[in-house]
Amino acid sequence: MQTVNLGIVAHVDAGKTSLTERLLYSTGVIDRLGSVDSGTTQTDTGEIERRRGITIRSAVAAFTVRDRQVNLLDTPGHSDFVAEVERALGVLDAAVLVLSAVEGVQPHSRRLMRILRSLGLPTLIFVNKIDRMGARTDGLVADVRRLLTPAVVPLGTVRAPGTPEAAFRLHHPRYDHRAARRLAEALAEHDDHLLAALVDDLPPEPDRIDEALRTQVAAGQTHPLLFGSALSGAGVPELLDTIAALLPASPPAEPEPRARVFAIVRDPSGERVAYLRSYGGQLRARQRIVAYRREPDGRTTATRARITRLDVVGATTDRAEPTGQGDEPTTLSAGHIARVAGLTGVRLGDQLGSPAGLDGRSYFPAPTLEAVVRPRDPARTLALHAALLDIADTDPFIRTRVAPDGGTSVLLYGEVQREVLTATLAEAYGIEAEFGPGQLVHVERPTGTGAAVEIIGHGFFGTVGFRVEPGSGVDYRLEVELGSLPLAFHKAIEVATRAALDQGRYGWPVTDIRVTLTHSGYWSPITTAGHFRDLAPYVLMQALAEAGTRVFEPCRLFEAEVPADRLGPVTSYLSRLGARIDGTDDSAAGWRVSGVLPARLEPRAQRLLPDLSGGEGLWSSAPGGDRQVSGDPPCRPRTDGNPFDRVEYLRFLAQPRNRS
């Protein structure tokens, strides 16, 4: 049986989880429909998910349609949880992008479609909620073409939209000549045979249309669009038929074992469980395997792990392999997904068996909000930090930073994520925690080249020299011979250097920098790794001070929908505020203004938009990179609330603890 790993992605509240529930019900996996509002859905299993009515963790369920097993990944729709979507994208064979017929194309929908297109991932578009008052059809298709992709192909029409009787009718080119002509025109751009038939005014062949549609969908060149309602079931049989007929199956198995970790959860007993998607070979319980990881500096590292339990999603008894040792779980083979226990130390994005395909790419920007969290009971400070590190294993974008005063800061996407973290700490770890106000995270970038060196015997037990210059990301290099120091000393220097870059000249993380170790030396057996851990930050900060840095502030990509007669006042105000206007497009409500605005100014723009637009303006935004701060650079606040003191920090680094 073929397998298809299919992701359901959407803007929050588009009906993604309800559609997942309807697909499982329509294929006989569940015998009654659950409800998001009542917290009874199959995939939202966490207590917080059920209580809030949103998806927080990616969930996997399987169903069969025709001769295919579909492994369905229901991903979060709220932008605060994009890390979950990020990992799911890397293991999908295809995707269904869910839109609302009422709300239309929303900002997160545009971001998702942009990423799906860049990946060339076969994608169907399902317009949900056609039975809701205010549902749009033809106008929404026009919005999809304009805002998402021009390569959209509607596969049918809607009857009685906006009413409880709304239904979707699929038009097959074999029986509907006008539909065949429309499909041929849409597909002719990538099919010379169909183009020639249209030029010669010949009726397009239905078989050729079907073949071209399958080929172009598999290549991500064309995106079929269907309408329906997850609540009433309208259009869902047609969606299932389209999944079976048009979406490509998982690629052929690779000869060697390879499986990627795309989610990590805690089961009810507290055991750590990883979700794997296999690309080749076979994995079984009690098997020892090598896990590969792509480090931030581009290096690939390997660790050994042992699988203690393995359960294949959608497994049937015919794939079980009894060994006489009791209940034997199934074998994970190519194209399938499994829940695996026992992989201690394995993180999201790691691969088991082979490092092939480990690219370390990130499709979503990192969070830009930093908040300090403290336990209500000071005695739980260490427990809180351990809990946050444990949570960070399941969300790679959460980073923790501990200050000497005991406060712990975390990086977040927004208020919803902060509320969920508070609830998770209380319910899963028994820690009542309080978050302080969020601070926007800036970054520093070097403006030139700087160098510094400290020689052994001049108050230090080691020699370290650095040259820093602009680069990409954090690029650490050696200009000295690898054998000039023991490997443990090289490791100590690199780890200390990367940690020191968390605080630049103004306290912000330093990025887009190349750090080159130019000098090294030690006394045997006196010098220790600890000497280098103290010395490296001191020398690095001297080099960084000589190079100079500039501070960059986070920005937001915004869209503001305003009435036609309020376009001038709105664009004029946004420009005065400091926004860069990138475009103005007509929309159903009037005009859509898009551009980039510093994140610190967004609350002011949102607050004044209703007055400027006569109460009819709509604002939406997404992370949008950064830009250089004009004027005096802001300093990063410390966890105790005081501003970062650069002079004090450099003075601290100038007093290493392990001088001779």
C-alpha positions in Angstrom: 0.0 0.0 0.0 1.3 3.5 -0.9 1.7 6.1 1.8 1.3 9.9 1.7 2.5 12.1 4.5 0.0 15.0 4.3 0.1 18.2 6.3 -2.9 20.3 7.2 -1.8 23.9 7.5 -3.8 27.1 8.0 -4.2 30.5 9.6 -5.7 30.1 13.1 -9.5 29.5 13.1 -9.7 28.6 9.5 -11.1 25.2 10.6 -8.0 23.0 10.2 -8.6 20.8 13.2 -12.3 20.4 12.3 -11.3 19.3 8.8 -8.9 16.8 10.2 -11.7 15.4 12.4 -14.1 15.2 9.5 -11.5 13.3 7.3 -11.0 10.8 10.1 -14.8 10.4 10.5 -15.5 10.1 6.8 -12.8 7.3 6.4 -14.1 5.3 9.4 -11.2 5.9 11.7 -13.5 7.4 14.4 -17.2 6.7 14.9 -18.2 10.1 16.1 -17.2 13.6 15.3 -15.4 15.6 18.0 -15.7 19.3 18.5 -12.9 21.9 18.9 -15.3 24.0 21.1 -16.0 21.1 23.5 -12.4 19.8 23.5 -13.3 16.4 22.1 -11.2 16.2 18.9 -9.0 13.3 18.1 -5.8 15.3 17.5 -5.9 18.0 20.2 -5.1 15.7 23.1 -3.4 18.0 25.5 -5.4 19.5 28.3 -4.3 23.0 27.4 -5.3 22.4 23.7 -8.7 21.2 24.7 -9.3 24.1 27.1 -8.2 26.8 24.7 -9.5 25.2 21.6 -6.3 25.7 19.6 -3.6 23.3 18.3 -0.3 23.6 20.1 1.6 20.5 19.1 1.6 18.7 15.8 -0.5 15.5 15.9 -0.5 12.5 13.6 -3.4 10.3 12.6 -3.8 7.8 9.8 -6.6 6.9 7.4 -7.0 4.9 4.3 -8.4 6.1 1.0 -8.5 3.8 -2.0 -5.1 2.1 -2.0 -3.3 4.7 0.1 -2.5 5.2 3.7 -2.5 8.9 4.5 -0.6 10.0 7.5 -2.3 13.2 8.5 -0.3 15.9 10.4 -2.5 18.5 12.0 -0.2 21.5 12.7 -0.8 24.6 14.8 -2.4 27.6 13.1 -1.4 30.2 15.6 1.7 32.1 14.6 3.1 31.8 18.2 3.7 28.1 17.5 5.4 28.2 14.1 8.2 25.9 15.4 5.8 23.0 15.2 4.9 23.8 11.6 8.6 24.3 10.8 9.5 20.7 11.7 6.4 19.2 10.0 7.2 20.9 6.7 10.5 18.9 6.5 8.8 15.5 6.5 5.7 16.1 4.3 5.0 14.6 0.9 2.2 17.1 0.3 0.0 19.7 2.0 -3.6 21.0 2.2 -3.8 24.7 2.9 -7.1 25.5 4.5 -8.7 28.9 4.0 -11.9 30.3 5.4 -14.6 31.3 2.9 -15.6 34.1 5.2 -12.2 35.5 6.4 -10.5 34.8 3.1 -6.7 35.0 2.6 -5.1 35.9 5.9 -1.6 37.0 6.7 -0.4 33.6 8.1 -2.0 31.9 5.0 0.2 34.0 2.8 3.3 33.2 4.7 2.6 29.4 4.6 1.8 29.4 0.9 5.0 31.3 0.2 7.0 28.6 2.0 5.1 25.7 0.4 5.8 27.2 -3.0 9.5 27.7 -2.3 9.7 24.0 -1.2 7.9 22.9 -4.4 5.6 20.9 -2.1 2.4 19.5 -3.8 -0.4 21.6 -2.3 -4.2 21.5 -2.4 -6.2 24.5 -1.3 -9.4 23.7 0.6 -11.8 26.6 1.2 -13.7 25.8 4.3 -16.9 27.2 5.9 -18.9 27.6 2.7 -22.1 27.2 4.8 -21.3 30.2 6.9 -23.0 33.6 6.3 -20.8 35.8 4.3 -19.0 33.0 2.5 -17.4 34.1 -0.8 -16.5 31.9 -3.8 -15.5 33.6 -7.1 -14.2 36.7 -5.3 -12.1 34.5 -3.0 -10.6 32.6 -6.0 -9.6 36.0 -7.4 -7.9 36.8 -4.0 -6.1 33.5 -4.0 -4.7 34.2 -7.5 -3.6 37.7 -6.5 -2.3 37.0 -3.0 -1.2 33.4 -2.9 -0.5 31.9 -6.3 -1.6 32.6 -9.9 -1.3 28.8 -10.5 -4.6 27.9 -8.8 -7.1 25.6 -10.5 -10.7 25.5 -9.1 -12.0 21.9 -9.6 -15.7 22.7 -9.2 -18.4 25.1 -8.2 -20.4 25.9 -5.1 -24.2 25.8 -4.8 -26.0 28.0 -2.3 -22.9 29.5 -0.6 -23.5 31.1 2.8 -26.4 28.9 3.6 -26.8 25.6 5.5 -27.5 23.9 2.1 -24.2 24.9 0.6 -22.7 22.1 -1.4 -19.7 21.6 -3.7 -19.8 19.9 -7.1 -16.7 18.5 -8.7 -16.4 19.1 -12.5 -14.7 16.2 -14.3 -13.2 17.1 -17.7 -14.4 13.8 -19.1 -18.0 14.8 -18.7 -17.9 18.6 -18.6 -16.4 20.1 -21.8 -16.4 23.6 -20.5 -14.5 22.5 -17.4 -12.1 20.6 -19.6 -11.4 23.7 -21.6 -10.8 25.8 -18.4 -8.4 23.1 -17.0 -6.5 22.9 -20.3 -6.0 26.6 -20.4 -4.7 26.6 -16.8 -2.3 23.7 -17.5 -1.1 24.7 -21.0 1.6 26.9 -19.5 3.6 23.8 -18.5 2.3 21.4 -21.2 3.1 21.9 -24.9 0.7 19.2 -26.0 -2.3 21.0 -24.4 -1.0 24.3 -25.6 -0.9 23.1 -29.2 -4.4 21.7 -28.9 -5.7 25.0 -27.7 -3.9 27.0 -30.5 -5.4 24.6 -33.1 -8.8 25.0 -31.4 -9.0 21.2 -30.8 -11.0 19.7 -27.9 -8.5 18.8 -25.2 -8.2 15.1 -24.4 -9.5 14.2 -20.9 -6.8 11.7 -20.4 -4.1 14.2 -21.3 -5.7 16.7 -18.9 -5.7 14.2 -16.1 -2.0 13.3 -16.7 -1.0 16.9 -16.9 -2.8 17.8 -13.7 -1.2 14.9 -11.8 2.3 15.8 -13.1 2.0 19.5 -12.4 0.5 19.0 -8.9 3.4 16.6 -8.1 5.9 19.2 -9.2 4.2 22.0 -7.2 3.4 24.0 -10.4 -0.3 23.9 -10.1 -2.6 24.0 -7.0 -6.1 22.5 -7.2 -8.7 24.4 -5.2 -11.8 22.8 -3.7 -14.6 24.2 -1.5 -16.4 22.6 1.4 -17.4 22.6 5.0 -15.7 20.6 7.7 -18.8 20.9 10.0 -21.4 19.7 7.4 -19.1 17.4 5.4 -19.8 19.2 2.1 -16.9 18.9 -0.3 -15.0 16.4 2.0 -15.7 13.3 -0.3 -14.4 15.3 -3.2 -11.3 16.3 -1.2 -10.6 12.7 -0.3 -10.9 11.7 -4.0 -8.5 14.4 -5.0 -6.0 13.4 -2.3 -6.1 9.8 -3.7 -6.0 10.8 -7.4 -3.7 13.7 -7.6 -1.2 13.8 -4.7 2.0 11.9 -5.2 2.9 9.0 -2.9 6.1 8.9 -0.8 9.2 8.5 -2.9 10.9 5.1 -3.3 12.8 3.8 -0.2 16.4 4.7 0.2 18.8 1.8 0.6 20.2 2.8 4.0 18.2 3.6 7.2 17.3 7.2 7.5 14.6 8.8 9.7 14.0 12.4 10.8 12.7 13.5 14.2 10.0 16.1 13.6 8.2 16.3 17.0 9.0 15.4 20.7 6.2 15.1 23.3 5.7 13.7 26.8 3.3 10.9 27.1 0.9 10.7 30.1 3.5 8.8 32.1 6.0 11.6 31.5 8.1 9.5 29.1 9.8 11.3 26.3 8.4 10.2 22.9 9.8 11.2 19.5 7.9 11.2 16.2 10.0 9.9 13.2 9.4 9.9 9.5 11.4 7.2 7.7 13.0 7.6 4.3 14.7 4.2 4.0 15.8 1.0 5.7 14.1 -0.4 8.7 14.0 0.5 12.4 12.8 -1.8 15.2 12.5 -1.7 19.0 15.7 -2.5 20.9 17.7 -1.4 17.9 20.8 0.7 18.4 21.2 3.6 16.0 23.3 6.7 15.4 21.6 10.1 15.6 23.1 12.9 13.5 22.7 16.6 14.3 23.5 19.8 12.3 25.0 22.3 14.8 24.5 26.1 14.4 28.1 26.4 13.0 27.3 24.0 10.2 29.2 21.0 11.8 27.5 17.6 11.9 27.8 15.7 15.1 26.8 12.1 16.0 25.5 10.4 19.1 24.4 6.8 19.7 20.9 6.0 20.9 18.7 3.0 21.5 15.1 2.5 20.6 13.1 1.0 23.5 9.6 1.2 22.1 8.4 1.8 18.5 4.8 2.2 17.4 4.0 2.8 13.7 1.2 5.2 13.1 -1.7 3.4 11.3 0.1 0.0 11.7 -1.8 -3.2 11.0 -1.1 -6.7 12.2 0.2 -7.7 8.8 3.3 -5.5 9.4 4.1 -6.9 12.8 7.1 -9.2 13.2 6.8 -11.5 16.2 10.1 -12.6 17.7 8.9 -14.7 20.6 9.7 -11.9 23.1 6.2 -10.9 24.0 4.3 -8.1 22.3 6.5 -7.0 19.4 5.8 -3.6 17.9 5.8 -3.1 14.1 8.8 -2.3 12.0 9.2 1.3 10.7 9.8 1.3 7.0 10.2 4.0 4.3 7.4 6.5 4.0 5.8 5.7 7.4 5.8 7.6 10.7 6.4 6.1 14.2 6.2 7.1 17.8 9.6 6.1 19.4 10.7 6.0 23.0 14.1 5.7 24.4 16.0 8.3 22.3 17.5 10.2 25.2 19.3 13.3 24.1 17.9 13.3 20.6 16.5 16.7 19.6 14.1 18.0 17.0 15.6 17.9 13.5 18.0 15.1 14.3 18.3 12.2 11.8 18.7 8.6 12.7 20.9 6.3 10.6 22.3 8.9 8.1 23.2 12.6 7.9 21.9 12.9 4.3 19.6 15.9 3.9 20.5 17.6 7.1 20.5 21.2 5.9 19.6 23.1 9.1 17.3 25.5 7.1 14.8 27.6 9.0 11.6 28.7 7.2 10.3 31.0 9.9 12.1 33.9 11.6 13.2 33.5 15.2 11.1 35.0 18.0 11.8 38.6 18.9 10.2 38.9 22.4 12.3 38.3 25.5 10.6 37.9 28.8 12.0 37.1 32.3 10.3 34.3 34.2 10.7 33.6 37.9 9.1 31.0 40.2 6.7 32.3 42.8 8.6 30.1 45.3 12.3 31.2 45.0 13.4 27.7 46.1 12.1 26.4 42.8 14.5 28.5 40.7 16.7 25.6 39.6 13.7 23.4 39.0 12.2 26.2 36.8 15.4 26.5 34.7 15.5 22.7 34.2 11.8 22.7 33.2 12.4 25.4 30.6 15.4 23.5 29.2 13.2 20.4 29.0 10.4 22.4 27.2 13.1 23.8 24.8 13.7 20.2 23.6 10.2 20.3 22.1 10.4 23.8 20.7 13.8 24.7 19.2 13.0 28.5 19.0 12.7 28.8 22.8 16.1 29.9 24.2 16.9 30.4 27.8 19.4 32.7 29.4 20.3 32.7 33.1 21.7 35.8 34.8 23.8 36.0 38.0 20.8 37.3 39.9 18.9 34.0 39.2 16.4 35.3 36.7 15.8 33.2 33.6 14.8 34.8 30.3 13.1 33.0 27.4 12.5 34.0 23.8 8.8 34.0 22.7 6.6 34.7 19.7 3.8 36.3 21.6 1.3 36.5 24.4 -0.5 33.3 23.6 2.7 31.3 23.8 3.5 32.9 27.1 0.1 31.9 28.6 0.6 28.3 27.3 4.1 28.2 28.9 2.7 29.4 32.2 0.0 26.7 32.1 2.5 24.0 31.1 4.9 24.8 33.9 2.1 24.6 36.4 0.4 21.5 35.1 3.3 19.4 33.8 6.1 20.5 36.2 4.2 21.7 39.3 5.9 25.1 39.1 3.9 28.3 39.6 5.8 30.9 37.5 5.4 34.6 36.7 6.5 36.3 33.5 7.8 39.8 33.5 6.9 42.3 30.7 8.3 41.3 27.3 11.2 43.2 25.7 12.0 43.3 22.0 15.2 41.5 21.1 17.6 43.5 19.0 20.8 42.2 17.4 24.2 43.6 16.8 26.3 43.2 13.7 30.0 44.1 13.3 30.7 47.2 11.2 34.4 46.4 10.4 37.3 44.2 11.2 39.0 44.0 14.6 41.7 41.9 16.2 43.0 41.2 19.7 45.5 38.8 21.3 46.6 37.9 24.8 50.0 36.1 25.1 50.7 33.4 27.6 52.9 34.6 30.5 51.5 38.1 30.5 49.1 37.4 33.3 47.4 34.4 31.6 48.0 30.6 31.4 47.1 30.5 27.7 47.4 32.4 24.4 44.3 33.4 22.5 44.0 35.7 19.5 40.9 36.6 17.5 40.0 38.4 14.3 36.4 39.4 13.9 34.7 40.7 10.7 31.3 40.7 9.0 30.0 37.3 8.0 26.9 35.3 7.8 25.3 33.9 11.0 28.0 33.0 13.5 30.9 31.6 11.5 33.8 30.3 13.7 37.0 29.4 12.0 40.6 28.3 12.8 43.7 30.0 11.4 45.9 28.0 13.7 46.9 24.4 13.3 44.3 22.1 14.9 47.2 20.3 16.7 48.4 23.5 18.4 46.1 22.8 21.3 44.5 19.7 22.7 41.0 19.2 21.2 39.4 19.8 24.7 41.0 23.3 24.7 39.8 24.1 21.2 36.3 23.0 22.2 36.5 25.2 25.4 37.5 28.3 23.3 34.7 27.7 20.7 32.0 27.1 23.3 33.0 30.2 25.3 33.2 32.3 22.2 29.7 31.4 21.0 28.3 32.0 24.5 30.1 35.4 24.8 28.4 36.5 21.5 25.1 36.4 23.3 26.1 39.9 24.6 27.7 42.3 22.3 28.9 45.9 23.0 25.4 46.9 23.9 24.3 43.7 25.5 22.4 42.2 22.4 23.3 39.0 20.6 25.9 39.4 17.9 25.1 37.9 14.5 26.4 37.9 10.9 30.0 37.7 12.2 33.0 35.7 11.3 35.3 34.9 14.3 38.8 33.5 13.4 41.1 32.1 16.0 44.5 33.5 15.0 46.8 32.7 18.0 46.8 29.9 20.5 49.2 28.4 23.0 49.3 26.7 26.4 51.6 25.4 29.2 51.5 21.7 29.9 50.5 20.5 32.4 49.5 23.8 34.0 46.9 25.1 31.6 43.3 23.9 31.8 40.2 24.2 29.7 38.9 26.6 32.3 41.6 29.1 31.6 40.5 29.3 28.0 36.9 29.6 29.0 37.8 32.7 30.9 40.2 34.1 28.4 38.3 33.7 25.2 35.4 36.1 26.0 37.9 38.8 27.2 39.9 38.7 24.0 36.8 38.5 21.9 35.2 41.6 23.4 38.5 43.5 22.8 38.4 42.5 19.1 34.7 43.3 18.9 35.3 46.8 20.4 37.9 47.5 17.8 35.6 46.3 14.9 32.6 48.2 16.2 29.0 47.1 16.1 25.6 48.5 15.0 22.3 47.6 16.7 19.4 46.5 14.6 15.8 46.4 15.7 13.1 43.9 14.8 10.4 44.8 12.2 7.0 43.6 11.3 5.5 43.0 7.9 2.0 44.6 8.1 -1.2 44.7 6.1 -3.8 47.3 6.8 -7.2 47.1 5.1 -9.0 50.5 5.0 -11.9 52.1 3.2 -11.2 53.6 -0.2 -11.7 57.2 1.0 -9.2 56.7 4.0 -6.2 55.5 2.0 -4.5 58.9 2.0 -4.6 59.6 5.7 -3.6 56.1 6.7 -0.6 55.9 4.4 0.5 59.5 5.3 0.4 58.6 9.0 2.2 55.3 8.6 5.0 57.1 6.6 5.4 59.7 9.3 5.5 57.0 12.0 8.5 55.4 10.2 6.9 52.7 8.1 8.0 51.7 4.6 5.0 51.4 2.4 5.7 48.6 -0.1 2.3 48.5 -1.9 -1.4 49.4 -2.1 -3.8 46.9 -3.6 -7.6 47.1 -4.0 -9.5 44.7 -1.8 -13.1 43.8 -1.2 -13.1 46.3 1.7 -11.4 49.1 -0.1 -7.6 49.2 -0.1 -4.9 46.9 1.4 -1.8 48.7 2.4 1.3 46.6 3.0 4.8 47.4 4.2 7.4 47.2 7.0 7.3 48.9 10.4 9.6 48.7 13.4 8.0 46.3 15.9 8.2 48.9 18.7 5.9 51.2 16.7 3.2 48.6 15.9 1.1 49.1 19.0 0.8 52.8 18.2 -0.2 52.1 14.6 -2.8 49.5 15.8 -4.2 52.0 18.4 -4.7 54.8 16.0 -5.9 52.8 12.9 -9.6 52.8 14.0 -9.6 56.6 14.2 -7.8 57.1 10.9 -10.1 54.6 9.1 -13.5 55.6 10.5 -13.6 52.5 12.6 -13.4 50.1 9.6 -9.6 49.4 9.4 -8.2 45.9 9.9 -4.6 45.3 10.9 -2.5 42.2 10.7 1.2 41.5 10.8 4.0 39.0 10.8 7.8 39.0 11.7 9.6 41.0 9.0 13.4 41.0 9.6 15.2 43.9 11.1 16.7 47.3 10.3 19.4 49.5 11.8 18.5 51.7 14.8 18.9 55.4 14.2 20.4 57.6 16.9 21.8 56.2 20.1 21.7 52.4 20.2 19.5 51.0 23.0 21.2 48.7 25.6 19.7 45.4 26.5 18.0 45.3 29.9 19.3 42.8 32.4 17.1 40.3 34.1 17.0 42.5 37.2 15.4 45.3 35.2 18.5 47.5 35.0 20.0 48.5 31.7 23.0 46.6 30.3 26.2 48.5 31.3 28.8 48.0 28.6 31.7 49.5 30.7 30.8 47.3 33.6 30.7 44.2 31.4 34.0 44.9 29.8 35.5 45.6 33.3 34.2 42.2 34.4 35.7 40.4 31.4 39.0 42.1 32.0 39.4 40.3 35.3 39.6 36.6 34.4 39.4 34.3 37.4 42.3 32.1 36.4 45.2 34.4 35.9 48.7 33.2 36.8 
